[in-house]
Amino acid sequence: MMTPVEESPPVILLVDDEPRILSALQRLLRREGYRILTAGSGAAALSILDQESVNIILSDLRMPEMDGFAFLGAVQDRGLEAARVLMSGNADLKLVIDGVNEGRFSQFIEKPWVDDALKISLRKLIEAQQLARENKELMKALRSQNQMLNQASEKAASEIRQKERLFATISHEIRNPLHGIQGILELLSRDSVGRDQKLLSTAITSAGFMRQIIDDVLDYSKVEAGKMVLQKVAFSPVALATDVISLMLPMATGQQLVLDLYYEEAIAERYFKGDDFRIRQILNNLLSNAIKYTKKGSVGVEITVDPILKIAVMDTGIGIPEEKMASLFDAFVMTNDQHDRTFGGTGLGLTIVKNLTELMGGEIGVSARQGGGTVFTLSLPLESAAAEIAVAPTQNVDRVLDGMQVVVADDMAANRIIVENLLPRYGATVHGFSDGEGLLNFLSEFEGVPDLFLLDINMPGMKGDEVLRAIKAASPALAQVPAFAMSASLNFAGSEQVVKLFTGLFSKPFSVGQLLTLARQYAPSPPPLATTGPASDLSPAMGSTNRMRGDTDSPQFIGESGAEGFSPADDKGALPAAEGGLPGAEGS
């Protein structure tokens, strides 16, 4: 057992040239538990202070050679922490005031003193000294803690920066070649039939799953780090859902599932302001999960406005046990038996859906359907936007890009091949370059003005933003050409200044359907995508179109396999998706 350390008693130094005064004070103060030191002069007291540490110095004013005023001034000059008290029976008031103001002493006690008053004054000085000492220790500890916190904060910030660089590298080094793989597979699929087409469709779906896993990890990290920035653009929910459904067609067709879209006719004309990129990502995630866990029947999307925008994803799949509902949106929730439902290969899919929804001020809910299956409902309080003016579609969809001049710069040949092979099929002329220098040399001799620039942001040599600045500086006409930054990096397009420089951002890997949709927006005479009724079939090789059988009071989903699915609550308009794309093609 440890013996407790006894605290030393406070030490008081008495300085007076009269021995009887010293004796009287010594007797009085020892009874109070103080340790007493005495000196008959200022010089003797200074010698004691060279050897001893004291708490209080109690000095007489009038002493030979060095009076109390000078002595306490000398103590002050030494920077000692002892409390200093001056005693006198006939001190000049001005002298006392000057001494206090100069900091030579903090208190003055008049002789003859009153014992109780003296004891109280000294006790208060000791208490104040103890409090000051504790405050000093606390401040020292606080400074130490602050230093440790600063070091920890700097270390954490450094680790976050390293993690961001790692994720950016992973994003670029994996997503960039994956974009080439997906795009070329899809181009081959468009020209293939029979068994080859089915094999390519399987490869496309597998690449999409790989992309989804990468996106889940990267997007979760962005949200957790507070790096997710939302955009606000006008979009059509029907057109958006149509595009996402088209991306899911190969996946659904491979499982012989019916996939369709329900909406009121009036909703086809509605536009809203919001981050359509992230809404696509949410819908893409919900749809891919629904298809993955629906072995037979159908998957559908229903769009309503009452008065806020709601997008419901419904399936006839295996459903979700009641006990799993509460933790469904938690990160890394995975399943252990065949009756549970795993959403994505990382357990992050629905967590990202929830985080993105909440970032937009919305809600995501889930409920079980009667007879099996699940309904996820996305509710978004978005403001309305003006509808785009419809232009009559062209009669020849194969020439929707006639006369269009597109300039693309990307150091990866596979990425250029996708653009150079797809857009000319629809009438565009594509000029491809592996670096910014080659592009600028071409423009210096090119007699016309391109309709669209697609610039990789992370090319060696001149970066995409540097190339665009040079383009804008070349001529006023070139400065007006729409330019999109392409990137597979997590920190997409870099700083806010870089983002503002471009017309928009184009994340890799993107589907050929998305590329075609983008190009159509800036073609010399762009035809609109259909928003009511069947869309134009731009991808005849992507698989059979699933359609709703509309000859009953409650329409049902019917596919070529003849499998019947669920019926929406109300009779809605239906839009079979036809434009080809890749599953999981939306991401960070």
C-alpha positions in Angstrom: 0.0 0.0 0.0 1.4 3.4 -1.0 1.9 6.0 1.7 0.1 9.3 0.8 2.5 12.2 0.3 1.9 14.9 2.9 1.6 18.4 1.4 4.2 20.8 2.7 2.8 23.7 4.7 2.9 27.2 3.2 6.1 29.1 3.8 6.1 32.7 5.0 9.2 34.9 5.1 9.1 37.7 7.8 11.4 40.7 7.2 11.8 43.3 10.0 14.7 44.9 11.8 12.9 44.7 15.2 13.3 41.2 16.8 10.2 41.6 19.0 8.1 42.1 15.9 9.5 39.1 14.3 8.9 37.0 17.5 5.3 38.1 17.8 4.5 37.4 14.2 6.3 34.1 14.3 4.3 32.8 17.3 1.0 34.0 15.8 1.6 32.4 12.4 3.1 29.1 13.5 -0.1 28.3 15.3 -1.8 28.6 11.9 0.3 25.8 10.5 2.7 28.0 8.5 6.5 27.3 8.2 8.2 30.6 9.2 11.5 32.1 8.0 12.8 35.3 9.4 15.3 38.0 8.3 16.4 41.2 10.0 17.2 43.1 6.8 16.4 43.3 3.1 19.8 41.9 2.2 19.5 38.9 4.5 16.0 38.3 3.1 17.4 38.2 -0.4 20.0 35.7 0.6 17.3 33.5 2.1 15.3 33.8 -1.2 18.3 32.5 -3.1 18.0 29.3 -1.1 14.3 28.9 -0.3 11.0 29.0 -2.1 8.4 30.9 -0.2 4.6 31.6 -0.6 4.3 35.0 1.2 6.8 37.7 2.0 5.7 40.0 4.9 8.1 43.0 5.0 8.4 46.0 7.3 8.7 49.4 5.4 11.3 51.2 7.5 14.5 49.3 7.8 18.2 50.4 7.7 20.2 50.2 4.4 17.4 48.8 2.3 13.8 49.7 3.2 10.8 47.5 2.5 9.8 49.4 -0.6 13.2 48.9 -2.2 13.4 45.3 -1.0 10.0 44.3 -2.4 11.0 46.0 -5.7 14.1 43.8 -5.8 12.0 40.7 -5.2 9.7 41.9 -8.0 12.7 42.2 -10.4 13.7 38.6 -9.7 10.3 37.5 -11.0 9.5 35.4 -7.9 5.9 34.2 -7.5 5.7 34.8 -3.8 2.9 37.2 -2.7 4.3 40.4 -1.3 2.8 42.3 1.7 4.1 45.6 3.1 3.7 46.5 6.8 4.2 49.9 8.4 2.9 52.1 11.2 3.4 55.4 9.5 3.6 54.8 5.8 2.9 57.6 3.3 -0.4 56.9 1.5 1.0 58.0 -1.9 4.0 55.7 -1.4 1.6 52.8 -0.7 -0.5 53.6 -3.8 2.5 53.9 -6.0 3.9 50.5 -4.7 0.6 48.7 -5.4 0.3 50.3 -8.9 3.9 49.4 -9.7 3.4 45.8 -8.6 6.0 45.9 -5.8 3.4 44.5 -3.4 -0.2 43.5 -3.5 -1.4 44.3 0.0 -0.6 46.8 2.8 -1.1 46.0 6.5 -1.0 48.8 9.0 0.9 48.3 12.4 -0.2 47.5 15.0 -2.0 44.7 13.2 -5.2 42.9 14.3 -4.4 39.2 14.6 -7.7 37.9 13.1 -7.5 40.4 10.2 -3.9 39.5 9.5 -4.7 35.7 9.6 -7.6 36.2 7.2 -5.6 38.3 4.8 -2.7 35.7 4.7 -5.2 32.8 4.3 -6.8 34.6 1.3 -3.4 35.1 -0.2 -2.6 31.4 0.1 -5.9 30.4 -1.4 -5.5 32.9 -4.3 -2.0 31.5 -4.8 -3.2 28.0 -4.7 -6.0 28.8 -7.2 -3.5 30.6 -9.5 -1.2 27.5 -9.3 -4.1 25.2 -10.2 -5.1 27.5 -13.0 -1.5 27.4 -14.3 -1.5 23.6 -14.2 -4.8 23.5 -15.9 -3.6 25.9 -18.6 -0.5 23.8 -19.0 -2.5 20.6 -19.3 -4.9 22.4 -21.7 -2.0 23.6 -23.9 -0.7 20.0 -23.9 -4.1 18.6 -24.8 -4.5 21.2 -27.5 -1.1 20.4 -28.9 -2.0 16.7 -28.9 -5.4 17.4 -30.5 -3.7 19.6 -33.1 -1.2 16.8 -33.8 -4.0 14.3 -34.0 -6.1 16.6 -36.2 -3.1 17.2 -38.5 -2.5 13.4 -38.6 -6.2 12.7 -39.3 -6.3 15.4 -42.0 -3.1 13.9 -43.6 -4.7 10.5 -43.5 -7.9 11.8 -45.1 -5.9 13.5 -47.8 -4.0 10.3 -48.4 -7.2 8.3 -48.5 -8.7 10.8 -50.9 -5.6 10.5 -53.1 -5.9 6.7 -52.9 -9.6 6.7 -53.8 -8.9 9.2 -56.6 -6.2 6.9 -57.9 -8.4 3.8 -57.5 -11.2 5.6 -59.2 -9.2 6.7 -62.2 -7.1 3.6 -62.6 -10.0 1.2 -62.4 -13.0 3.2 -63.8 -11.0 4.5 -66.8 -10.2 1.1 -68.3 -13.5 -0.2 -67.2 -15.1 2.5 -69.3 -13.3 1.2 -72.3 -14.3 -2.4 -71.6 -18.0 -1.5 -71.1 -18.2 0.8 -74.1 -16.5 -1.6 -76.5 -18.6 -4.5 -75.3 -21.7 -2.5 -75.9 -20.6 -1.4 -79.3 -19.9 -5.1 -80.2 -23.3 -6.1 -78.8 -25.1 -3.7 -81.1 -23.6 -5.4 -84.1 -24.0 -9.0 -82.8 -26.9 -11.5 -82.9 -27.8 -14.8 -81.5 -25.4 -16.5 -79.1 -22.6 -13.9 -79.5 -25.1 -11.2 -78.5 -26.1 -13.1 -75.4 -22.5 -13.7 -74.4 -21.7 -10.0 -74.8 -24.9 -9.0 -72.9 -23.7 -11.3 -70.0 -20.2 -9.6 -70.1 -21.9 -6.1 -70.1 -24.0 -7.1 -67.1 -20.9 -8.4 -65.2 -18.9 -5.3 -66.0 -21.9 -3.3 -64.7 -21.9 -5.2 -61.4 -18.1 -4.5 -61.0 -18.7 -0.8 -61.7 -21.5 -0.7 -59.1 -19.2 -2.2 -56.4 -16.6 0.4 -57.2 -19.1 3.3 -57.2 -20.6 2.1 -53.9 -17.2 2.3 -52.1 -16.2 5.6 -53.7 -19.6 7.3 -53.2 -19.9 6.2 -49.6 -16.4 7.6 -48.9 -17.4 10.9 -50.5 -20.6 11.3 -48.5 -18.8 10.3 -45.2 -16.1 12.9 -45.9 -18.7 15.6 -46.7 -17.3 15.9 -50.2 -20.6 15.3 -52.1 -21.8 18.4 -53.9 -25.2 18.5 -55.4 -26.1 20.2 -58.7 -29.4 21.8 -59.6 -30.7 21.4 -63.2 -34.0 21.1 -64.9 -35.0 17.5 -65.7 -38.0 15.4 -66.7 -38.6 12.5 -64.2 -40.2 10.5 -67.0 -37.2 10.9 -69.4 -34.8 10.2 -66.5 -36.6 7.0 -65.5 -36.8 5.9 -69.1 -33.1 6.3 -69.5 -32.4 4.3 -66.3 -34.8 1.6 -67.3 -33.1 1.3 -70.6 -29.8 0.7 -68.8 -31.4 -2.1 -66.8 -32.9 -3.9 -69.9 -30.0 -6.4 -70.5 -30.0 -7.4 -66.8 -33.8 -7.8 -66.8 -34.0 -9.6 -70.1 -31.3 -12.1 -69.0 -33.6 -13.1 -66.1 -36.8 -13.1 -68.3 -38.3 -10.3 -66.2 -40.8 -7.7 -67.3 -39.5 -4.1 -66.8 -41.7 -1.1 -67.3 -42.6 2.4 -66.3 -46.0 3.8 -65.1 -47.0 7.5 -64.9 -49.9 9.8 -65.5 -49.9 11.4 -69.0 -49.7 14.9 -67.4 -46.5 13.9 -65.6 -44.7 13.4 -68.9 -44.8 17.2 -69.3 -43.5 18.0 -65.8 -40.0 19.2 -65.2 -38.2 19.7 -61.8 -35.0 21.3 -60.6 -32.6 19.0 -58.8 -29.5 16.8 -59.2 -30.7 14.5 -61.9 -27.3 12.8 -61.8 -27.8 11.6 -58.2 -31.5 10.8 -58.8 -30.4 8.6 -61.6 -27.9 6.9 -59.3 -30.6 6.3 -56.7 -33.1 4.9 -59.2 -30.3 2.8 -60.8 -29.4 1.3 -57.4 -33.0 0.5 -56.5 -33.8 -1.0 -59.9 -30.7 -3.2 -60.0 -31.4 -4.5 -56.5 -35.1 -5.2 -57.5 -34.0 -7.1 -60.6 -31.3 -9.0 -58.8 -33.7 -10.4 -56.2 -36.7 -11.0 -58.4 -36.5 -14.5 -59.8 -39.9 -14.5 -61.6 -42.5 -11.8 -62.5 -41.8 -8.2 -62.9 -40.1 -5.0 -61.7 -41.7 -1.6 -62.3 -41.2 2.1 -61.7 -44.2 4.4 -60.9 -43.9 8.2 -60.9 -46.5 10.4 -59.1 -46.7 14.0 -58.0 -48.9 14.6 -54.9 -47.7 17.4 -54.6 -44.0 16.4 -54.2 -42.3 14.1 -56.7 -42.4 10.4 -55.7 -40.7 7.6 -57.6 -41.7 4.1 -56.4 -39.7 0.9 -57.4 -41.9 -2.2 -57.1 -41.0 -5.8 -57.5 -42.4 -9.3 -57.1 -39.2 -10.7 -55.6 -38.4 -12.5 -52.4 -39.3 -9.6 -50.2 -37.6 -8.4 -47.0 -38.3 -9.9 -43.5 -39.9 -7.5 -41.1 -37.0 -7.7 -38.6 -34.6 -6.5 -41.3 -36.5 -3.3 -42.1 -35.1 -1.2 -39.3 -31.4 -1.9 -40.3 -31.9 -2.0 -44.0 -30.3 1.4 -44.7 -27.3 0.8 -42.4 -23.8 0.6 -43.9 -22.4 -2.9 -44.5 -25.6 -4.7 -43.8 -25.2 -8.2 -45.4 -27.4 -11.3 -45.2 -26.7 -14.7 -43.9 -29.4 -17.0 -45.3 -31.4 -17.5 -48.4 -34.5 -15.7 -47.1 -32.7 -12.4 -46.5 -31.9 -9.8 -49.1 -28.5 -8.4 -49.8 -28.4 -5.1 -51.6 -25.2 -4.9 -53.6 -21.9 -6.6 -53.2 -20.6 -4.2 -50.6 -23.6 -3.7 -48.3 -23.4 0.0 -49.1 -26.0 0.4 -51.8 -29.0 1.4 -49.8 -26.8 3.4 -47.4 -25.8 5.6 -50.3 -29.4 5.8 -51.5 -30.4 7.1 -48.1 -27.5 9.5 -47.8 -28.1 11.0 -51.2 -31.8 11.3 -50.6 -31.3 13.1 -47.3 -28.7 15.4 -48.9 -31.5 16.5 -51.3 -33.9 17.0 -48.4 -36.0 13.9 -49.3 -37.1 10.7 -47.8 -36.7 7.0 -48.8 -39.2 4.5 -47.5 -39.7 0.7 -47.9 -42.7 -1.5 -47.4 -43.8 -5.1 -48.2 -46.3 -5.8 -51.0 -49.2 -8.1 -50.6 -48.4 -11.4 -52.2 -44.7 -10.9 -52.0 -42.2 -8.3 -53.1 -41.1 -4.9 -52.0 -41.9 -1.3 -52.7 -39.2 1.4 -52.2 -40.6 5.0 -52.4 -38.4 8.0 -53.0 -39.9 11.3 -52.0 -38.2 14.5 -53.1 -39.4 18.1 -52.4 -38.1 19.6 -55.6 -39.3 22.9 -57.1 -41.0 22.8 -60.5 -39.1 24.0 -63.6 -40.3 25.1 -67.0 -40.8 22.3 -69.5 -38.6 22.1 -72.5 -40.1 23.0 -75.8 -40.7 19.9 -77.9 -39.5 19.7 -81.4 -41.0 17.2 -83.9 -38.7 14.1 -84.0 -36.8 13.4 -87.2 -38.0 10.6 -89.4 -34.6 9.0 -89.7 -33.3 8.2 -86.3 -30.1 6.8 -87.8 -29.1 10.3 -88.9 -29.9 12.2 -85.7 -26.4 13.7 -85.6 -26.1 14.7 -89.3 -23.5 17.4 -89.9 -22.3 17.4 -86.2 -18.6 18.0 -85.6 -17.4 16.4 -82.3 -13.8 16.8 -81.0 -12.6 14.4 -78.3 -9.3 14.3 -76.4 -8.5 11.3 -74.2 -5.1 9.7 -73.6 -6.8 6.2 -73.4 -7.4 4.8 -76.9 -10.3 2.7 -75.8 -12.2 5.7 -74.6 -11.7 7.5 -77.9 -12.7 4.4 -79.8 -16.2 4.4 -78.2 -16.8 8.0 -79.3 -15.2 7.5 -82.7 -17.3 4.4 -83.4 -20.7 5.3 -82.0 -21.4 8.9 -83.0 -20.5 8.5 -86.8 -23.2 5.8 -86.9 -25.7 8.6 -86.4 -24.1 11.0 -88.8 -21.5 12.9 -86.7 -17.9 13.5 -87.6 -15.5 12.8 -84.8 -12.0 14.1 -84.5 -10.1 12.2 -81.8 -6.8 13.1 -80.1 -4.6 11.5 -77.5 -3.5 14.8 -76.0 -4.3 18.5 -75.8 -1.5 19.6 -78.0 -2.7 17.5 -80.9 -6.2 18.9 -80.5 -5.0 22.5 -80.4 -2.9 22.0 -83.5 -5.9 20.6 -85.3 -8.1 23.6 -84.3 -5.4 26.0 -85.7 -6.0 24.5 -89.1 -9.7 23.6 -88.9 -11.8 25.9 -90.9 -15.1 25.4 -89.2 -16.3 25.5 -85.6 -17.0 22.2 -83.8 -20.4 21.5 -82.1 -19.1 19.8 -79.0 -15.8 19.2 -77.1 -15.3 16.1 -74.9 -12.1 16.6 -72.9 -10.5 14.1 -70.5 -9.6 16.1 -67.4 -6.5 14.1 -66.4 -4.5 13.8 -69.6 -0.7 13.8 -69.3 0.8 17.1 -70.4 -2.0 19.6 -70.8 -4.9 18.8 -68.5 -8.4 19.1 -69.8 -9.1 22.4 -68.2 -5.8 23.8 -69.6 -6.8 22.7 -73.0 -10.2 24.3 -72.7 -8.7 27.6 -71.5 -6.5 27.6 -74.6 -9.5 26.8 -76.8 -11.5 29.7 -75.3 -8.6 32.1 -75.8 -8.2 31.1 -79.4 -11.4 32.8 -80.7 -14.8 34.1 -79.5 -16.5 31.4 -81.7 -14.6 28.5 -80.1 -15.3 30.0 -76.6 -19.0 29.5 -77.2 -18.8 25.8 -78.1 -20.2 23.4 -75.4 -17.4 21.5 -73.6 -17.8 18.6 -71.2 -15.1 17.3 -68.8 -14.7 13.6 -68.8 -13.2 11.9 -65.7 -13.0 8.6 -63.9 -11.6 10.2 -60.8 -13.3 10.4 -57.4 -12.5 14.2 -57.1 -14.3 14.8 -60.3 -12.9 17.8 -62.3 -10.9 19.2 -59.4 -11.6 22.6 -58.1 -14.8 24.7 -58.3 -13.1 27.0 -60.8 -12.4 24.0 -63.1 -16.0 22.8 -62.7 -17.4 26.2 -63.7 -15.1 26.4 -66.7 -16.9 23.5 -68.5 -20.5 23.3 -69.7 -20.9 20.1 -67.7 -19.4 17.0 -66.2 -19.4 13.5 -67.8 -18.4 10.7 -65.4 -16.6 7.7 -66.8 -17.6 5.0 -67.4 -20.7 6.2 -69.2 -23.0 4.2 -71.4 -23.2 4.6 -75.2 -26.8 5.5 -74.6 -25.8 8.4 -72.4 -23.1 9.5 -74.9 -25.7 9.5 -77.7 -28.2 11.4 -75.5 -25.5 14.1 -74.7 -24.5 14.4 -78.4 -28.2 14.8 -79.5 -28.6 17.8 -77.2 -25.9 19.7 -79.1 -26.4 18.4 -82.6 -27.2 21.1 -85.2 -30.9 20.1 -85.2 -31.4 17.9 -82.1 -34.6 15.8 -82.1 -36.2 15.2 -78.7 -36.4 11.9 -77.0 -39.9 10.5 -76.8 -41.6 11.1 -73.5 -45.0 9.5 -74.2 -45.5 6.1 -75.8 -42.7 3.8 -77.0 -39.2 5.4 -77.4 -37.5 5.1 -80.7 -35.5 1.9 -80.9 -31.9 3.0 -81.1 -30.6 -0.3 -79.9 -32.2 -3.2 -81.8 -29.6 -5.6 -80.7 -30.0 -5.0 -76.9 -32.8 -7.6 -76.5 -36.5 -7.7 -76.8 -38.6 -4.8 -75.6 -40.8 -5.6 -72.6 -44.3 -4.1 -72.9 -47.4 -3.8 -70.7 -50.5 -5.6 -71.7 -53.1 -2.8 -71.8 -56.3 -4.7 -72.7 -57.5 -5.3 -69.1 -59.0 -3.0 -66.4 -55.9 -3.4 -64.3 -52.9 -3.6 -66.7 -50.3 -6.3 -66.0 -46.7 -6.7 -67.0 -46.2 -9.3 -69.7 -42.9 -10.4 -71.3 -42.2 -12.8 -74.1 -41.9 -15.6 -71.5 -45.5 -15.0 -70.7 -44.7 -14.4 -67.0 -47.3 -12.2 -65.3 -46.4 -9.7 -62.6 -48.0 -7.2 -60.4 -50.6 -4.6 -61.2 -50.2 -0.9 -60.1 -52.9 0.5 -57.9 -54.2 2.7 -60.8 -54.3 2.5 -64.5 -51.3 4.5 -65.6 -49.7 5.3 -68.9 -46.8 2.9 -69.7 -43.5 3.5 -71.4 -41.5 0.5 -72.5 -37.8 1.5 -72.5 -35.8 0.8 -75.6 -32.7 2.9 -75.7 -29.7 0.7 -74.9 -27.2 1.2 -72.1 -25.3 -0.4 -69.3 -26.5 -1.5 -65.9 -25.0 0.5 -63.2 -23.8 3.1 -65.6 -24.5 6.1 -63.3 -21.9 6.9 -60.6 -19.6 9.4 -59.1 
